[in-house]
């Protein structure tokens, strides 16, 4: 292929000297030029001197420090040209929300699945329209509400943001996150038809004794009794009947989402129309300090 027709290598700037992160980027992405810098000041200088396609902040810095760096990178870059994955040693819910408002591509601080990190890297390398895909419509310390476009890359990004917002212990956070993923993917696929012009609404609510996710899709809704393409409708004697229905309808393999979500959380509640769902995890009351 003539040199002028070859796609130019994507420039990836990684802050903090984390060889594990460098190795993952090299393993997952091809045709990239990686530049390592030691700290946020060097990072800003590197971005100012030459545009970067992807930036990963330091896992040795706090969320607040790296969100500040994110904002400065956005000011130095053309709109939508530089995707920033915020990596942080520690962070708060407010840090994650601030990163979402500043259009971070994604956020990783707590223990996370390597497979999710790899998938986010792939999305960062291949996604062109992304900056307006997730918008925070309102946020307090107890209630986060976002609007997101119906597309696969956006779903993965939003799932990871919501995982970072949660303050559950690791095992419970994984279960709640998986249930949220299944319901969100159903909403984007069936309600939104994976059409980025259609929007879903997602909320995270943290009460004293419960955590709640809400997902509202843009579709016409459905009746659980009429949901023949999902495993939840299978009779006990035929637990995989829905797979034949999905095949006849030309729907991708799957259909276990609602069934799995119900098993992982305490309550799964649909509205009458079937396009608005609550996922609820009840928390044990904190032990009293008085005898």
N, C-alpha and C positions, 0 to 999 in steps of 0.2 A: 504494500500500500504506500503511495507517495507520502512523504513526510508531512506535506501541508494538509493532508486529509486525515491524518492520525489524530485521535483525541488527545488533547494535552493532558499530562499527568495532573491529578488534583493535588493541591498543596494542603497538607495537614500539619498543623502546629500543635504540639503536645507540650503542656507545661508541667514541670515538676520532676522530670527525670525518672518517671515510673516505668521501668523496663517491662513490667507485666502488661501495662496498657499499650506500650509501643509494640510488643509482640502480638497482642490481639489485633491491632490495626493492620499490621503486616500480614497476619494470617487471613483476615477476613476481606480486606480490600486489595484490589489490584490497581495498577497504574496510578500509584500515589507517590508523592515526594514528601517524606516526613522530616520535619524540623523540630528538634527538641530545644526548649528554653527552660532556664532554671526557676523563674519566678514570674509573677504577674507583670512587673514592670518591663521585663524582657519580652514578655508575651505581647504587650501593647506596642512595643517598639517594632517587633517582628511584623505585626499586622499593619502598622502604619507605613512601614517601608515597602511592603509588598502584600497585595491582597491574598487572603487565605480562603480556601473553600470550606475547610472544617477546622474548628479549634476545640481542643479538650483542655479544660482547666485542671489545675493541680489537685490531686487527692490529699495533699498535705495542707491545704488551706481550708478555711471555714467556708460555709455556704455564703455568708454575708460578703466576705472578701471576693469570692468568685462571681457573685451576682453583680457586684460593683464593677468587676473586670468585664463582665458580659455587657453591661450598659455602655462602657467606654468603647468596647470593640464594635458595638452597633453604631456608635457615633462615627467611628473611623471608617466604616465599611459602607458600600453602596447597599441600599435596601434589598434584603433577601439574598445577598451575595455570599455571606459568611454564616454558616451554621455553627452554633456553639453548643456543645454538650458540656453541661456543668457537672464536674466531678468535685466532690467535697469530702473532707475528713469528717465533718459534722455539720448538721443543718437543723433548722427549725421549719415548722409548717409555713411560717411567714417568709422564710428564704425561698422555699419552693414556689409559693404563690408569686413572689416578686420576680422569680426567674420566668414563670409563665407569662406574667404581664410584660416582661422585657423580651419576649419571644425567643427564649432559649429553645433549642431543638429538642433537648431532653435533659434529664437530671438524674444523677446517680450518687447516692451517699451511703444508704443503708446496705446491708448484705443483699446482693441482687443476683439474679440468674445470669450466668455468663451467656446463655443462649439469647436472652433478651438484649443484652448489651451488643452482641454480634448483630442481631436483627436491626437494632437502631443504627449501628454503623452502616449497614447496607442501605437502609432508607436514606441516611444522610448523603450517601454517595450517589443515589439514583433519583432522589426526589427534587423536582425543580420548583413546583408551586407548593409552598409550605408555610410561609410567614403568617398568613391569615387563617390557618387551619384550626387553631385552637385559640379561643378568646375567653378571657375571664370576664364574665358579666357582673359578678359580685363576689366579694370575699370578706369574711370575718374570720376570727380565730376558730369559730365553731361551724361555719357554713361556707363552703366553696361551691360556686355554680359556674359552669363553663358551657360554651357552645362550640361544637366541633363539626368539621366537615366529614361526610360519610366516605372515608377512604381508608384503606388498610394501614398505610403508614401512619396516619393520624390516630387510628385506633391504638396501635402499639405505643405511640408516644404518650397518649392520654392515660393508658393503663399504667405506664411507668411513673408518670407524674402522680397519679392517684396512690400508687404504692408508696411513694415518698411522703405524701401528705399524711398517711395513716400512722398512728402511734401504737398500733397493736404489737404484741410480741410476734417474733418471726413466723412461727407456725400458723398462728391465727391470721396474720397479715397475708400470708401466702394463700390460705383458703379463701379469705374474703376477696383478695385480688383476683383469684382464678374465677370466682363466681361473677365478679364485676366484668371480667373479660368476656365470659360467655354471653352475658346479657347484652353488653355493648356490641359485640360482634353480631349477635342476632339483630339488634336494632339497626346497625349500619347495613347489613346484608339484605334483610327482608323489608325493613321499613324504608331505608334510604337507597337500596339498590346499588350500594357502593358508588353513588353519584355525588361527586364533591360539591355539587350545587345544592344538595340537600343537607340539612343540619340536624344533629342530635343535641339534646340537652342532657348534661350529666351533673350531678351534685354529690358532694360529700358532706355529711352532717355528723358532728361529734357531740353527743349528749353526755350527760353524767353516767348513764347506765346503758348506752347503746351507741353503735355506729351504724349509720345508714348511708347507702348509696341509692341514688335515684337516676333512672335512665328513661328519657322520653324520646321516642323516635318520630320521624316525620310521616310515617305511613298511616294507613287506614286502620291498623290494629288487626287483631285476630281473636278468635275464641279458642281457649285451650282444648275444648272438646273437638274443634275442627282442625287442630294442628296435626294432621296426619303425617307430615314429614319429620316430626320430632319424636324422639324416643319416649317422651312423657306420655304419648298416646298409645303406646304399644300395650296389647293385652299381656297378662302374665305368661300365657302359654307361648307367646311369640315375641320375645324381647327385642328382636331386630327387624320387625316388619317394616318399620319406617324407612329402612335402607332401600327397599324395593320401591317405595313411593318416591323417595328422593331421586332414584335413578330414572324413574319414568318421567319425572318433572324436569330432568336435566340439572338438578341441584347438586353441588359438590358433596362428597362424603361428609358425614358428621351427624348432627341432629341430636346430640346428647346434651347440649348446653343447658337447657332449662332443667333437665333431670339432675345433672351434676350440681348445678347451682343450688337446687333445693336441698341436696344432701350436705352441702358445705356450710350453709348458713342457717340461722334460726328461723327466719321468716322470708318468704318471697311472695309479694303481694302485687297483683296486677289490677289496673283500673278496669272498668266495664268494657271499654273499647279495646283494650289489649295492647295499647301502645305506650303505656306509662307503668313503670315497675319500680317497686321499692325492694331493696335487699337490706335486711336488718340483722345485725349481730348484737345480742344482748350481753352486757358486761356484768360481772359479779360486782356487788357493792364493795367499796373500799372498807377494809376492816376499821372498826372504831378504835380510837386511841384511848378511850376511857374504859375502865373496868366495868 
